[in-house]
Amino acid sequence: MKKYLSKESLKEYKEIYKKKGLKALLKKLGWKVFALIFVFYLVRDIILYVIGPKIFLDLLDSLGLSSDLTYPFFGYLIFVLIIFWIYKVNKDLRLKILRIGAFLGASCVILGAFGAHLLDDTLNHLDKKEIYNTAVNYHFFHTFLIIALGLLYKESNIKNIKRSFTYCLIGILMFSGSLYLFSLTDLKWLAAITPIGGVCFIISWLFLFFSFNKN
């Protein structure tokens, strides 16, 4: 089993999957070995990303740090790491933009549903509910901007499209991200980050404006 999980073997599997697809990989490994590798990574990821963080958060709770503070920040960290992972896995920038846009769209729907149904106790104050909804709305609108940038990538000035995408993504993370965290934790200093995200949104739209040309 060790030879199947070596760095060289994993690199080979990745290349086969990229070039020939899942069927070729199954043919190379056989379904039993493929199942063993799948179970190994499933167990490993559950330990790393579910059990491990739960133990860490419980430890923080035992030290007097409320889960009302640690859980929102941990969720935000996971959100950022998923975006980073999508960016690293995809080599083509247009694909990076489109897939990050798709993830942002899905996450926006999930967060909106959470705010409407599962976070009533936390967002029990009208102001908090409005702040959370503002975060969802700006997250949602600028997700469409990112998808549009991906679709326009080869039709406009590529450098300005890249810049527009970068500032839009930073804007979502800083503007909507700070409002999500502020509404859930009531930490006043987070409100100071929100305007920076708003400025990033404006810059993103301006770069989109300058990306268009006659052609």
Phi, psi and omega per residue, in radians:
M1 nan -0.568 -3.088
K2 -1.061 -0.692 -3.110
K3 -1.174 -0.493 3.128
Y4 -1.284 -0.366 -3.101
L5 -1.869 0.186 3.109
S6 -1.217 2.814 -3.118
K7 -1.047 -0.703 -3.126
E8 -1.125 -0.751 -3.129
S9 -1.141 -0.766 -3.132
L10 -1.101 -0.653 3.095
K11 -1.130 -0.708 3.117
E12 -1.109 -0.760 3.128
Y13 -1.063 -0.728 -3.127
K14 -1.079 -0.732 3.136
E15 -1.165 -0.725 3.115
I16 -1.085 -0.785 -3.129
Y17 -1.092 -0.709 -3.121
K18 -1.165 -0.764 -3.018
K19 -1.495 -0.655 -3.000
K20 -2.085 -0.221 3.074
G21 1.667 -3.127 -3.044
L22 -1.160 -0.651 -3.108
K23 -1.076 -0.742 3.134
A24 -1.141 -0.643 3.120
L25 -1.168 -0.727 3.090
L26 -1.108 -0.682 3.118
K27 -1.135 -0.671 -3.141
K28 -1.177 -0.780 -3.028
L29 -1.591 -0.559 -2.956
G30 1.511 2.552 -2.996
W31 -1.163 -0.515 -3.121
K32 -1.183 -0.828 3.131
V33 -1.153 -0.711 3.116
F34 -1.049 -0.741 3.135
A35 -1.121 -0.705 3.122
L36 -1.105 -0.760 3.118
I37 -1.132 -0.716 3.133
F38 -1.082 -0.802 3.134
V39 -1.110 -0.713 3.126
F40 -1.008 -0.862 -3.118
Y41 -1.226 -0.568 3.096
L42 -1.108 -0.836 3.131
V43 -1.117 -0.769 -3.133
R44 -1.054 -0.793 -3.100
D45 -1.201 -0.606 3.082
I46 -1.107 -0.740 3.117
I47 -1.136 -0.785 -3.078
L48 -1.247 -0.744 -2.934
Y49 -1.885 -0.149 3.116
V50 -2.088 -1.064 -3.083
I51 -1.199 -0.798 -3.133
G52 -1.004 -0.936 3.102
P53 -1.043 -0.630 3.124
K54 -1.094 -0.753 3.105
I55 -1.101 -0.732 -3.136
F56 -1.095 -0.766 -3.136
L57 -1.181 -0.646 3.071
D58 -1.126 -0.635 3.104
L59 -1.130 -0.775 3.096
L60 -1.071 -0.678 3.116
D61 -1.100 -0.699 3.137
S62 -1.198 -0.391 3.110
L63 -1.527 0.044 3.072
G64 1.762 -0.004 3.097
L65 -1.528 2.044 -3.045
S66 -1.113 2.472 3.076
S67 -1.133 -0.385 3.078
D68 -1.103 -0.417 3.090
L69 -1.649 -0.795 -3.010
T70 -1.243 -0.679 -3.075
Y71 -1.136 -0.791 3.085
P72 -1.059 -0.722 3.139
F73 -1.183 -0.641 3.097
F74 -1.147 -0.734 3.098
G75 -1.077 -0.700 3.109
Y76 -1.108 -0.727 3.119
L77 -1.080 -0.774 3.107
I78 -1.063 -0.726 3.117
F79 -1.017 -0.824 3.141
V80 -1.143 -0.718 -3.123
L81 -1.134 -0.636 3.112
I82 -1.138 -0.743 3.101
I83 -1.073 -0.779 3.124
F84 -1.064 -0.727 3.137
W85 -1.111 -0.764 3.106
I86 -1.059 -0.732 -3.127
Y87 -1.116 -0.708 -3.095
K88 -1.312 -0.633 -3.058
V89 -1.224 -0.664 -3.093
N90 -1.600 2.253 -3.085
K91 -1.494 -0.658 -3.127
D92 -1.348 2.204 -3.055
L93 -1.102 -0.663 3.112
R94 -1.050 -0.732 3.109
L95 -1.170 -0.681 3.077
K96 -0.979 -0.866 -3.080
I97 -1.092 -0.825 -3.088
L98 -1.144 -0.723 -3.115
R99 -1.271 -0.633 3.044
I100 -1.131 -0.700 3.083
G101 -1.065 -0.741 3.123
A102 -1.118 -0.727 3.102
F103 -1.116 -0.739 3.127
L104 -1.085 -0.661 3.099
G105 -1.114 -0.813 3.129
A106 -1.103 -0.760 -3.123
S107 -1.150 -0.582 3.123
C108 -1.128 -0.753 3.109
V109 -1.092 -0.758 -3.139
I110 -1.095 -0.830 -3.131
L111 -1.139 -0.642 3.079
G112 -1.103 -0.733 3.110
A113 -1.155 -0.684 3.091
F114 -1.043 -0.801 -3.124
G115 -1.119 -0.592 -3.099
A116 -1.400 -0.495 -2.990
H117 -2.158 -0.673 -2.971
L118 -1.793 -0.223 -3.070
L119 -1.972 0.421 -3.117
D120 -1.041 -0.706 -3.126
D121 -1.159 -0.671 -3.132
T122 -1.299 -0.707 -3.124
L123 -1.698 0.799 -3.043
N124 -1.302 -0.282 3.123
H125 -1.645 2.448 -3.082
L126 -1.014 -0.719 -3.139
D127 -1.081 -0.719 3.128
K128 -1.106 -0.716 3.135
K129 -1.087 -0.731 -3.139
E130 -1.160 -0.700 3.109
I131 -1.093 -0.794 3.140
Y132 -1.078 -0.773 -3.130
N133 -1.147 -0.610 3.059
T134 -1.081 -0.744 3.101
A135 -1.046 -0.779 -3.141
V136 -1.107 -0.768 -3.092
N137 -1.102 -0.817 -3.135
Y138 -1.201 -0.616 3.045
H139 -1.038 -0.815 -3.082
F140 -1.162 -0.862 -3.093
F141 -1.069 -0.752 -3.047
H142 -1.422 -0.230 2.947
T143 -1.118 -0.711 3.094
F144 -1.133 -0.618 3.086
L145 -1.086 -0.772 -3.135
I146 -1.103 -0.741 3.108
I147 -1.116 -0.705 3.093
A148 -1.079 -0.680 3.112
L149 -1.096 -0.686 3.096
G150 -1.120 -0.689 -3.142
L151 -1.252 -0.521 -3.124
L152 -1.571 -0.021 -2.936
Y153 -0.912 -0.779 -3.077
K154 -1.691 0.037 -3.113
E155 -1.789 -0.208 -3.043
S156 -2.291 -3.031 3.112
N157 -1.113 1.943 -2.991
I158 -1.111 -0.696 -3.127
K159 -1.062 -0.765 -3.139
N160 -1.252 -0.536 3.051
I161 -1.121 -0.768 3.099
K162 -1.039 -0.807 -3.124
R163 -1.129 -0.722 3.125
S164 -1.079 -0.759 3.104
F165 -1.069 -0.811 -3.108
T166 -1.051 -0.830 -3.115
Y167 -1.209 -0.606 3.111
C168 -1.143 -0.769 3.128
L169 -1.114 -0.783 3.092
I170 -1.062 -0.687 3.115
G171 -1.056 -0.777 3.109
I172 -1.080 -0.803 -3.109
L173 -1.140 -0.638 -3.079
M174 -1.556 -0.792 -3.100
F175 -1.285 -1.135 -3.122
S176 -1.147 -0.702 -3.131
G177 -1.043 -0.787 -3.132
S178 -1.165 -0.627 3.122
L179 -1.236 -0.683 3.054
Y180 -1.000 -0.899 -3.081
L181 -1.151 -0.691 -3.140
F182 -1.101 -0.765 -3.122
S183 -1.181 -0.479 -3.103
L184 -1.605 -0.463 -3.055
T185 -1.989 -0.359 -3.120
D186 1.121 0.477 3.069
L187 -1.467 1.982 -2.980
K188 -1.095 -0.585 -3.058
W189 -1.133 -0.347 3.129
L190 -1.153 -0.479 -3.139
A191 -1.118 -0.408 3.134
A192 -1.261 -0.374 -3.128
I193 -1.403 -0.525 -3.039
T194 -0.957 -0.840 3.139
P195 -1.053 -0.552 3.108
I196 -1.104 -0.737 3.078
G197 -1.096 -0.658 3.100
G198 -1.098 -0.710 3.094
V199 -1.106 -0.694 3.100
C200 -1.069 -0.677 3.083
F201 -1.058 -0.801 -3.129
I202 -1.066 -0.794 3.134
I203 -1.079 -0.690 3.124
S204 -1.049 -0.802 3.126
W205 -1.134 -0.641 3.122
L206 -1.149 -0.716 3.084
F207 -1.120 -0.623 3.068
L208 -1.104 -0.740 3.108
F209 -0.984 -0.787 -3.085
F210 -1.428 -0.088 3.138
S211 -1.417 -0.360 -3.104
F212 -1.353 2.520 3.068
N213 -2.428 3.029 -3.053
K214 -1.049 -0.655 -3.107
N215 -1.141 nan nan
